[in-house]
Amino acid sequence: MTGRALTHTTRKLAEPWRQRLIRSLLYGRNVDRAAKARARVGLAILLFAAVYAVLAGRLVMFAVGADGHGARRAGSQDAIATARPDIVDRNGEVLATDVKAPSLFGEPRRIIDKDEAIELLTAALPDLDTAEARARLSSRKGFVWLKREISPKQQHDIHKLGIPGIGFLRENKRVYPTGASVAHLIGLVNIDNQGIAGMEKWLDNNGLADLHRAGFATDRLQKPVELSIDLRVEHALRDELLKAKEKYKAKAASGLVSNVRTGEIVALVSLPDFDPNNPKEAHDPDRINRLTTGVFEMGSTFKALTLAMALDSGKANLNTLYDGRGALKFGKFTIHDTHPVGRNITLAEVFTFSSNVGAAKIALSQGVEAHKAFLKKLGQMDRLRTELPESASPIVPKRWTELNTITASFGHGIAVAPLQAVMGINACINGGFLIPPTFLKRSEEEARAIAKKVLRTETSDKMRYLMRLNAEIGTAKKADVKGYYIGGKTGTSEKVVNGRYSKKQVLNSFTAIIPADNPQYQLLVMLDEPKALPETYGFITSGWNAVPTGGKVIARIGPLLGVEPRFDLPPSDRLILAASRTTQ
């Protein structure tokens, strides 16, 4: 064996077996140097091709998959607007829904030139806060929001800039197709699609927020939330209240329609309102929901509760007489009637003449403790809880005296949420059942299951008679729409100004029942500080503004509610009282 061959053999023996195996697999046996060189070049080409393929793949991923990449990062560092269920009215009309909208984000660690990126972005987004954007992009975070809910055109313009580390994420944006129509009821959401007011907040408080955190609140898994609201009735009520607010130059106007048999709120309007699609105005203190968040002295509408108390006690009937010959003096206070009669009046006349003196004497005859207990039984002494998170506690005297009983008998000295008063009056005319109000659909069977009997049926019959009588000959005549056989009660409460009641600044209310012989709905209309007009002959009391407004509302919503007009009906004493005596 030659020396060269021996040397080669010795080198092969000295070579580790792993290297020999790899060399044998790569080149085979007895391969010359040229073949080895070609194999090495081919291997190098393959390695470079693989590296470039990986880089190209990553670039494609960044180009077409930026949303998913940003979402993974955002999931752990910033809130993303998650999906919410649609909110619809009782007929399926959409009141709130989600749409997809692009949002702009940045990944500071991937941005090469932050100054150039900010300069290009501010050119495309003139309203972008430059200082804030610079601070965010200078952070060490992996993900930062730069602008939420941009337009498709802005997304297109920024995409063409091709800035590394800048991407888009499609989020859920809440939109309200009806605008301001149901704003106080629906509420609104924040930038992360989380409910912060109204029914939107109720959704989050009742499990939606937990579903979001668990990752189960997807578009496919959420059923629409059906409300009790009828959008058609809502539009009609809002339109008439807007007209009345402008006509009487009122500071505010509000109203609601309630189903007296189920407690469902069919319409709720509080003006001024706001557009939840542009919620900046929602923070204006004048734009609160006056029907649930505000508490007011409801004036003479409270006389319905006072008379119901007396009738239900059995100590009085419709013909019981009370001294109405003059003012009622109590200590240093004197109670007057707006339209004094100057004679003894019956309990029924106390209602139709809206006598403060008569109401006070009725309440005093029942006693202070009995009066307090009755108001509490009808839900007027405690905070009313509904689905709406915004609610206020009633303002009641800390120490209830005879003077408080006197003033509360005609709706002064005690302030409640208007919806609270509506609940109490519903109980007076629906057969005596106190039913908690709701903004969700509810059947009569479901309502009966939670209703509480608070008045005798015959008491309710008499209250319906009194309300109808008031529309026939009393202060509610201007709302007596032919064919609907309404009943009603007016209220004019003087507002406290500088610690004293003002006769020029009043809160007017009118509550109507439709129809009076077999009530289905109650309407409440309120006007805050209406002004006198020539056609009202200088008067600002409820009968001259809130009552005619209520009549116009009834004429429009009656057909929408399915209340069929009936004509040539007998007066209340024959249709209501006679029927009541027959069934007893």
C-alpha positions as CSV (number, residue, x, y, z in Angstrom):
1,M,0.0,0.0,0.0
2,T,1.4,3.4,-1.0
3,G,2.0,6.1,1.6
4,R,-0.7,8.3,0.2
5,A,-3.3,5.6,0.3
6,L,-2.1,4.7,3.8
7,T,-2.5,8.3,5.0
8,H,-6.0,8.4,3.5
9,T,-6.9,5.2,5.2
10,T,-5.5,6.4,8.5
11,R,-7.5,9.7,8.3
12,K,-10.7,7.8,7.6
13,L,-10.1,5.6,10.7
14,A,-9.4,8.7,12.8
15,E,-12.6,10.4,11.6
16,P,-15.5,10.1,14.1
17,W,-18.2,7.7,12.9
18,R,-20.9,10.4,13.0
19,Q,-19.0,12.5,10.4
20,R,-18.3,9.5,8.3
21,L,-22.1,8.7,8.3
22,I,-23.0,12.3,7.3
23,R,-20.4,12.4,4.6
24,S,-21.5,9.1,3.2
25,L,-25.1,10.2,3.1
26,L,-24.3,13.6,1.5
27,Y,-21.7,12.5,-1.1
28,G,-21.7,8.7,-1.2
29,R,-18.5,6.7,-1.4
30,N,-15.4,7.5,-3.4
31,V,-16.7,10.9,-4.6
32,D,-14.1,13.4,-6.0
33,R,-13.6,17.0,-5.0
34,A,-15.6,18.5,-7.9
35,A,-18.7,16.5,-6.9
36,K,-18.2,17.7,-3.3
37,A,-18.0,21.3,-4.3
38,R,-21.1,21.1,-6.4
39,A,-23.0,19.5,-3.5
40,R,-21.9,22.2,-1.1
41,V,-22.9,25.0,-3.5
42,G,-26.3,23.3,-4.0
43,L,-26.8,23.0,-0.2
44,A,-25.9,26.7,0.3
45,I,-28.4,27.7,-2.4
46,L,-31.1,25.6,-0.6
47,L,-30.3,27.2,2.7
48,F,-30.5,30.7,1.3
49,A,-33.7,29.9,-0.5
50,A,-35.2,28.7,2.7
51,V,-34.2,31.8,4.6
52,Y,-35.7,34.1,1.9
53,A,-38.9,32.0,1.8
54,V,-39.3,32.5,5.6
55,L,-38.7,36.2,5.3
56,A,-41.2,36.5,2.4
57,G,-43.7,34.5,4.3
58,R,-43.4,36.8,7.3
59,L,-43.8,39.9,5.1
60,V,-47.0,38.4,3.6
61,M,-48.3,37.6,7.1
62,F,-47.6,41.2,8.2
63,A,-49.3,42.6,5.1
64,V,-52.5,40.5,5.1
65,G,-52.7,39.3,8.7
66,A,-52.0,42.5,10.7
67,D,-55.4,42.4,12.3
68,G,-54.9,39.0,13.8
69,H,-51.4,39.9,14.9
70,G,-52.6,43.1,16.6
71,A,-55.4,41.3,18.2
72,R,-53.1,38.8,19.8
73,R,-51.1,41.6,21.3
74,A,-54.0,43.7,22.2
75,G,-55.7,40.9,24.0
76,S,-53.2,41.1,26.9
77,Q,-52.5,44.8,27.0
78,D,-55.5,46.9,25.7
79,A,-59.2,46.5,25.8
80,I,-60.8,45.6,22.4
81,A,-64.4,46.6,21.6
82,T,-66.2,43.3,21.9
83,A,-69.6,42.2,20.4
84,R,-72.9,43.1,22.0
85,P,-76.4,41.7,21.2
86,D,-78.8,43.8,19.2
87,I,-81.5,45.7,21.2
88,V,-84.9,45.7,19.5
89,D,-88.3,47.1,20.3
90,R,-91.4,44.9,21.0
91,N,-92.0,44.7,17.2
92,G,-88.4,43.7,16.3
93,E,-87.3,47.2,15.1
94,V,-83.5,47.6,15.8
95,L,-82.7,50.2,18.4
96,A,-79.0,49.4,18.9
97,T,-76.6,47.1,16.9
98,D,-72.9,46.5,16.2
99,V,-71.1,47.3,13.0
100,K,-67.4,46.6,12.2
101,A,-65.1,49.7,12.1
102,P,-61.3,49.8,11.6
103,S,-59.1,51.1,14.4
104,L,-55.5,52.2,14.1
105,F,-52.8,50.6,16.3
106,G,-49.0,50.8,16.5
107,E,-46.3,48.4,17.6
108,P,-43.6,50.6,19.0
109,R,-40.9,47.9,19.0
110,R,-41.3,47.5,15.2
111,I,-41.3,51.1,14.2
112,I,-38.0,52.2,12.7
113,D,-38.4,56.0,12.5
114,K,-41.0,57.2,15.0
115,D,-40.8,60.9,13.9
116,E,-41.4,60.0,10.3
117,A,-44.3,57.7,11.3
118,I,-46.0,60.4,13.3
119,E,-45.5,63.0,10.5
120,L,-47.1,60.7,8.0
121,L,-49.9,59.7,10.3
122,T,-50.8,63.3,11.3
123,A,-51.0,64.2,7.6
124,A,-53.6,61.4,7.1
125,L,-55.3,62.0,10.4
126,P,-55.4,65.8,11.1
127,D,-57.3,65.3,14.3
128,L,-54.7,62.9,15.7
129,D,-53.1,64.2,19.0
130,T,-49.5,64.5,18.0
131,A,-48.1,64.6,21.5
132,E,-50.2,61.7,22.7
133,A,-49.3,59.6,19.6
134,R,-45.6,60.4,20.1
135,A,-45.8,59.3,23.8
136,R,-47.5,56.1,22.9
137,L,-45.1,55.2,20.1
138,S,-42.1,56.0,22.3
139,S,-43.3,53.5,25.0
140,R,-41.8,50.0,25.3
141,K,-45.2,48.3,24.8
142,G,-45.8,45.8,22.1
143,F,-49.2,47.3,21.2
144,V,-50.8,50.7,21.6
145,W,-54.0,52.3,20.2
146,L,-53.4,55.4,18.1
147,K,-57.0,56.1,16.9
148,R,-60.2,54.2,17.5
149,E,-62.9,54.0,14.9
150,I,-61.4,55.6,11.8
151,S,-63.1,55.8,8.4
152,P,-62.5,53.4,5.6
153,K,-60.9,56.2,3.5
154,Q,-58.5,57.0,6.4
155,Q,-57.6,53.3,6.6
156,H,-57.0,53.2,2.9
157,D,-54.8,56.4,3.0
158,I,-52.7,55.1,5.9
159,H,-52.4,51.6,4.4
160,K,-50.8,53.2,1.2
161,L,-48.2,54.8,3.4
162,G,-46.7,51.4,4.2
163,I,-45.4,52.3,7.6
164,P,-43.9,49.3,9.4
165,G,-45.4,48.7,12.8
166,I,-48.7,50.4,12.0
167,G,-51.7,48.3,11.5
168,F,-55.5,48.1,11.7
169,L,-57.9,46.1,13.8
170,R,-61.5,45.7,13.0
171,E,-63.6,46.3,16.1
172,N,-67.3,46.3,17.0
173,K,-68.7,49.8,17.0
174,R,-72.2,50.4,18.6
175,V,-74.6,52.4,16.4
176,Y,-78.1,53.6,17.2
177,P,-80.3,53.7,14.0
178,T,-83.1,55.7,15.8
179,G,-80.7,58.4,17.0
180,A,-82.1,60.4,19.9
181,S,-85.6,58.8,19.9
182,V,-84.9,56.3,22.7
183,A,-81.6,57.8,24.0
184,H,-82.5,57.9,27.7
185,L,-83.8,54.4,27.7
186,I,-81.1,52.7,25.6
187,G,-78.2,54.6,27.1
188,L,-74.8,54.3,25.5
189,V,-71.4,52.6,25.5
190,N,-67.8,53.7,25.8
191,I,-65.1,53.4,23.2
192,D,-64.5,49.8,24.2
193,N,-68.2,48.9,23.6
194,Q,-68.9,48.6,27.3
195,G,-72.3,49.8,28.5
196,I,-72.1,53.0,30.7
197,A,-75.8,54.0,30.9
198,G,-79.3,52.9,30.3
199,M,-80.2,49.4,29.1
200,E,-76.7,49.1,27.7
201,K,-75.3,49.2,31.2
202,W,-78.0,46.9,32.4
203,L,-76.8,44.3,29.8
204,D,-73.2,44.5,31.2
205,N,-74.4,44.3,34.8
206,N,-76.5,41.2,34.0
207,G,-73.9,38.8,32.6
208,L,-72.6,40.3,29.3
209,A,-69.4,41.7,30.9
210,D,-68.7,38.2,32.3
211,L,-69.3,36.6,28.9
212,H,-66.8,39.1,27.4
213,R,-64.2,38.2,29.9
214,A,-64.7,34.5,29.3
215,G,-64.6,34.9,25.5
216,F,-68.1,33.6,24.9
217,A,-69.8,36.9,23.8
218,T,-69.5,36.4,20.1
219,D,-71.9,37.7,17.4
220,R,-73.2,34.2,16.7
221,L,-74.0,33.3,20.3
222,Q,-76.0,36.4,21.3
223,K,-79.8,36.7,20.8
224,P,-81.4,40.2,20.4
225,V,-82.7,41.7,23.6
226,E,-86.4,42.5,23.2
227,L,-87.7,45.6,25.0
228,S,-91.2,46.6,25.9
229,I,-90.9,49.8,24.0
230,D,-93.0,50.4,20.8
231,L,-90.9,52.6,18.5
232,R,-94.0,53.9,16.7
233,V,-95.5,55.1,20.0
234,E,-92.2,56.5,21.1
235,H,-91.9,58.6,17.9
236,A,-95.5,60.0,18.3
237,L,-95.0,60.9,22.0
238,R,-91.6,62.5,21.3
239,D,-92.9,64.5,18.4
240,E,-95.8,66.0,20.4
241,L,-93.6,66.7,23.4
242,L,-91.1,68.6,21.1
243,K,-94.0,70.7,19.7
244,A,-95.3,71.4,23.2
245,K,-91.9,72.3,24.6
246,E,-91.4,74.8,21.7
247,K,-95.0,76.2,21.8
248,Y,-95.1,76.8,25.6
249,K,-91.4,77.7,25.8
250,A,-90.9,75.1,28.5
251,K,-87.5,74.4,30.0
252,A,-88.1,70.6,29.6
253,A,-90.8,68.1,28.6
254,S,-91.2,64.5,29.4
255,G,-93.7,61.7,29.2
256,L,-94.3,58.0,29.2
257,V,-96.8,55.4,28.3
258,S,-97.3,52.4,30.6
259,N,-99.3,49.2,30.2
260,V,-101.4,49.2,33.4
261,R,-101.9,45.4,33.3
262,T,-98.3,44.3,32.8
263,G,-96.2,47.3,34.1
264,E,-94.4,47.4,30.7
265,I,-93.2,50.8,29.6
266,V,-94.3,51.2,26.0
267,A,-92.7,54.7,25.5
268,L,-90.4,57.0,27.5
269,V,-89.3,60.4,26.4
270,S,-87.3,63.1,28.3
271,L,-86.4,66.3,26.6
272,P,-83.9,67.7,26.1
273,D,-82.3,64.4,25.0
274,F,-79.1,63.5,23.1
275,D,-77.9,61.4,20.2
276,P,-76.0,58.3,21.6
277,N,-74.1,58.1,18.2
278,N,-72.5,61.4,19.3
279,P,-72.6,61.2,23.1
280,K,-70.8,64.4,24.1
281,E,-74.1,66.0,25.0
282,A,-75.0,63.1,27.3
283,H,-73.0,64.7,30.1
284,D,-75.1,67.9,30.0
285,P,-76.9,68.0,33.4
286,D,-80.0,69.4,31.7
287,R,-80.3,66.1,29.7
288,I,-80.9,63.7,32.5
289,N,-83.7,61.2,32.4
290,R,-86.3,63.2,34.3
291,L,-88.7,60.2,34.6
292,T,-86.3,57.9,36.6
293,T,-83.3,60.0,37.7
294,G,-85.2,63.1,38.6
295,V,-87.5,63.4,41.6
296,F,-90.3,66.0,41.7
297,E,-93.2,67.2,43.7
298,M,-96.0,65.8,41.5
299,G,-98.7,68.2,42.6
300,S,-102.4,67.3,42.3
301,T,-101.8,64.0,40.5
302,F,-101.0,62.8,44.1
303,K,-104.6,63.5,45.0
304,A,-105.5,60.3,43.3
305,L,-103.5,58.4,46.0
306,T,-105.0,60.5,48.8
307,L,-108.6,59.7,47.7
308,A,-107.8,56.0,47.0
309,M,-106.5,55.8,50.6
310,A,-109.8,57.2,52.0
311,L,-112.0,55.0,49.8
312,D,-110.0,51.9,50.5
313,S,-110.2,52.5,54.3
314,G,-113.9,52.3,54.3
315,K,-114.1,55.5,56.3
316,A,-115.3,57.5,53.3
317,N,-117.3,57.2,50.1
318,L,-117.8,59.2,47.0
319,N,-120.5,61.4,48.7
320,T,-118.7,62.0,52.0
321,L,-118.7,65.8,52.7
322,Y,-115.7,67.9,53.5
323,D,-115.6,71.6,54.5
324,G,-114.5,73.6,51.5
325,R,-115.9,77.0,52.5
326,G,-112.5,78.6,53.0
327,A,-108.8,78.2,53.4
328,L,-107.3,75.7,55.8
329,K,-105.0,77.3,58.5
330,F,-102.5,75.2,60.2
331,G,-100.2,77.0,62.6
332,K,-98.5,79.8,60.6
333,F,-99.4,78.1,57.3
334,T,-102.5,78.7,55.2
335,I,-103.7,76.2,52.5
336,H,-105.7,77.8,49.6
337,D,-107.6,76.4,46.7
338,T,-106.9,77.7,43.2
339,H,-110.6,77.7,42.4
340,P,-112.4,77.9,45.8
341,V,-116.0,76.6,45.8
342,G,-117.1,78.3,49.1
343,R,-119.3,75.4,50.3
344,N,-119.1,71.9,51.6
345,I,-117.9,69.5,48.9
346,T,-118.1,65.8,48.4
347,L,-115.1,63.5,48.0
348,A,-115.9,63.3,44.3
349,E,-115.9,67.1,44.0
350,V,-112.6,67.3,45.8
351,F,-111.2,65.4,42.8
352,T,-113.0,67.3,40.0
353,F,-112.4,70.7,41.5
354,S,-108.8,69.6,42.5
355,S,-109.3,71.0,46.0
356,N,-106.1,71.3,48.1
357,V,-108.2,72.0,51.2
358,G,-110.4,69.0,50.6
359,A,-107.5,66.7,49.9
360,A,-105.8,67.9,53.1
361,K,-108.9,67.3,55.2
362,I,-109.3,63.8,53.7
363,A,-105.7,62.9,54.6
364,L,-106.0,64.3,58.1
365,S,-109.2,62.2,58.7
366,Q,-107.1,59.1,58.0
367,G,-104.3,60.0,60.4
368,V,-100.6,60.6,59.9
369,E,-99.4,57.0,60.4
370,A,-102.1,55.6,58.1
371,H,-101.1,58.1,55.4
372,K,-97.4,57.2,55.6
373,A,-98.3,53.5,55.6
374,F,-100.5,53.8,52.5
375,L,-97.9,55.7,50.5
376,K,-95.3,53.1,51.4
377,K,-97.6,50.3,50.4
378,L,-98.0,52.0,47.0
379,G,-94.2,52.3,46.6
380,Q,-93.9,56.0,47.0
381,M,-91.5,56.0,50.0
382,D,-88.7,53.9,48.7
383,R,-86.3,54.0,45.8
384,L,-87.9,52.5,42.7
385,R,-85.6,49.8,41.0
386,T,-86.0,48.9,37.3
387,E,-83.7,47.7,34.7
388,L,-82.4,51.2,34.2
389,P,-79.4,51.7,36.5
390,E,-80.2,55.4,36.8
391,S,-82.7,55.9,39.5
392,A,-83.2,58.3,42.5
393,S,-84.5,57.9,45.9
394,P,-87.6,59.9,46.8
395,I,-87.2,62.9,49.0
396,V,-89.5,62.4,52.1
397,P,-89.6,64.3,55.4
398,K,-87.3,62.9,58.0
399,R,-89.9,63.6,60.7
400,W,-93.5,63.2,59.3
401,T,-95.9,65.5,61.1
402,E,-99.5,66.5,60.4
403,L,-98.2,69.4,58.3
404,N,-96.4,66.9,56.1
405,T,-99.6,64.9,55.7
406,I,-101.4,68.0,54.7
407,T,-98.9,69.0,52.0
408,A,-98.3,65.5,50.7
409,S,-102.0,65.0,50.3
410,F,-101.9,67.4,47.3
411,G,-98.4,66.5,46.1
412,H,-96.1,69.0,47.9
413,G,-93.4,68.3,50.5
414,I,-92.6,64.9,49.0
415,A,-90.7,64.3,45.8
416,V,-90.7,61.1,43.8
417,A,-89.6,59.8,40.4
418,P,-92.5,60.3,37.9
419,L,-92.3,56.6,37.0
420,Q,-92.8,55.9,40.7
421,A,-96.0,58.0,40.7
422,V,-97.2,56.2,37.5
423,M,-96.8,52.8,39.2
424,G,-98.9,54.0,42.2
425,I,-101.7,55.3,39.9
426,N,-101.6,52.1,37.9
427,A,-102.5,50.3,41.1
428,C,-105.4,52.6,41.7
429,I,-107.0,51.9,38.4
430,N,-106.0,48.3,37.3
431,G,-108.0,46.5,40.0
432,G,-105.7,47.3,42.9
433,F,-102.5,45.5,41.8
434,L,-99.0,47.1,42.4
435,I,-96.9,45.9,39.5
436,P,-93.2,46.8,39.3
437,P,-92.5,48.7,36.0
438,T,-90.3,47.0,33.4
439,F,-88.6,47.9,30.2
440,L,-88.5,44.3,29.0
441,K,-91.4,42.5,27.4
442,R,-93.7,40.9,30.0
443,S,-97.0,38.9,29.6
444,E,-100.0,39.5,31.8
445,E,-99.4,36.1,33.4
446,E,-95.9,37.0,34.3
447,A,-97.2,40.3,35.7
448,R,-99.8,38.7,37.9
449,A,-97.2,36.3,39.3
450,I,-95.2,39.3,40.8
451,A,-98.1,41.7,41.4
452,K,-99.1,42.7,44.9
453,K,-102.7,43.4,45.8
454,V,-102.8,46.7,47.6
455,L,-106.3,48.0,47.0
456,R,-109.8,46.5,47.0
457,T,-111.3,46.0,43.5
458,E,-114.2,48.3,44.3
459,T,-111.8,51.1,45.3
460,S,-110.2,50.8,41.9
461,D,-113.6,51.0,40.2
462,K,-114.4,54.2,42.1
463,M,-111.0,55.7,41.1
464,R,-111.6,54.9,37.4
465,Y,-115.0,56.6,37.8
466,L,-113.4,59.7,39.3
467,M,-110.8,60.0,36.6
468,R,-113.4,59.7,33.9
469,L,-115.7,62.2,35.6
470,N,-112.7,64.6,35.7
471,A,-112.5,64.3,31.9
472,E,-116.2,64.9,31.5
473,I,-116.7,67.9,33.8
474,G,-113.3,68.6,35.5
475,T,-109.8,69.8,34.8
476,A,-109.1,67.1,32.1
477,K,-111.8,68.2,29.7
478,K,-109.3,69.5,27.1
479,A,-107.9,66.0,26.6
480,D,-111.2,64.1,26.1
481,V,-110.5,62.7,22.7
482,K,-113.7,61.5,21.2
483,G,-114.0,57.7,21.0
484,Y,-111.3,56.9,23.6
485,Y,-113.3,57.4,26.8
486,I,-110.2,58.7,28.7
487,G,-109.9,59.5,32.3
488,G,-107.4,61.9,33.8
489,K,-105.9,64.0,36.6
490,T,-104.0,67.2,36.3
491,G,-101.2,68.5,38.5
492,T,-99.6,71.9,38.9
493,S,-96.8,72.1,41.4
494,E,-95.1,75.3,42.3
495,K,-91.3,75.0,42.2
496,V,-89.2,76.1,45.1
497,V,-87.1,79.2,44.2
498,N,-84.8,80.7,46.9
499,G,-86.5,78.7,49.6
500,R,-90.1,79.7,48.7
501,Y,-92.7,78.4,46.3
502,S,-93.0,80.4,43.1
503,K,-96.3,81.0,41.4
504,K,-94.6,81.8,38.1
505,Q,-92.3,78.7,37.9
506,V,-94.3,75.5,37.9
507,L,-94.0,71.9,37.0
508,N,-97.1,70.7,35.2
509,S,-98.2,67.1,34.9
510,F,-101.2,65.3,33.4
511,T,-101.9,61.6,33.8
512,A,-104.5,59.9,31.6
513,I,-106.0,56.4,31.5
514,I,-107.2,54.8,28.2
515,P,-110.0,53.8,28.3
516,A,-111.4,54.7,31.7
517,D,-114.0,51.8,31.9
518,N,-111.4,49.1,31.2
519,P,-107.9,50.7,31.4
520,Q,-105.1,49.3,29.2
521,Y,-102.6,52.2,29.2
522,Q,-101.6,55.2,31.3
523,L,-100.1,58.3,29.7
524,L,-98.1,60.8,31.7
525,V,-97.2,64.2,30.2
526,M,-94.9,66.7,32.1
527,L,-94.0,70.3,31.1
528,D,-91.3,72.1,33.2
529,E,-91.8,75.9,33.5
530,P,-94.2,76.5,30.6
531,K,-95.0,80.1,29.8
532,A,-98.4,81.7,29.4
533,L,-99.7,82.4,25.9
534,P,-102.6,84.6,24.7
535,E,-104.6,81.5,24.0
536,T,-104.1,80.3,27.6
537,Y,-105.4,83.7,28.9
538,G,-102.3,84.2,31.0
539,F,-102.7,80.9,32.8
540,I,-99.8,78.4,33.2
541,T,-101.7,75.6,35.0
542,S,-101.7,72.1,33.7
543,G,-105.2,72.3,32.2
544,W,-104.0,74.9,29.7
545,N,-100.9,73.1,28.4
546,A,-100.1,69.6,29.6
547,V,-103.8,68.5,29.2
548,P,-104.2,69.6,25.5
549,T,-100.8,68.1,24.8
550,G,-101.9,64.8,26.3
551,G,-105.0,64.9,24.1
552,K,-102.9,65.2,21.0
553,V,-100.7,62.3,22.1
554,I,-103.8,60.1,22.7
555,A,-105.2,60.9,19.3
556,R,-102.0,59.7,17.7
557,I,-101.1,56.7,19.8
558,G,-104.6,55.2,20.3
559,P,-104.6,53.5,16.9
560,L,-101.0,52.4,17.3
561,L,-101.8,50.7,20.6
562,G,-104.8,48.9,19.1
563,V,-107.4,50.8,21.2
564,E,-110.5,50.8,19.1
565,P,-112.6,54.0,19.2
566,R,-116.1,53.7,20.6
567,F,-118.7,56.4,20.3
568,D,-122.0,57.3,22.0
569,L,-120.9,55.7,25.3
570,P,-122.9,56.5,28.5
571,P,-121.5,58.8,31.2
572,S,-119.2,57.5,33.8
573,D,-121.8,57.0,36.5
574,R,-123.7,54.6,34.3
575,L,-120.9,52.9,32.5
576,I,-118.4,52.5,35.3
577,L,-120.2,52.8,38.6
578,A,-123.3,50.9,37.5
579,A,-121.1,48.1,36.1
580,S,-119.1,48.0,39.4
581,R,-122.3,47.7,41.5
582,T,-123.5,44.9,39.3
583,T,-120.4,42.8,39.7
584,Q,-120.2,43.3,43.5
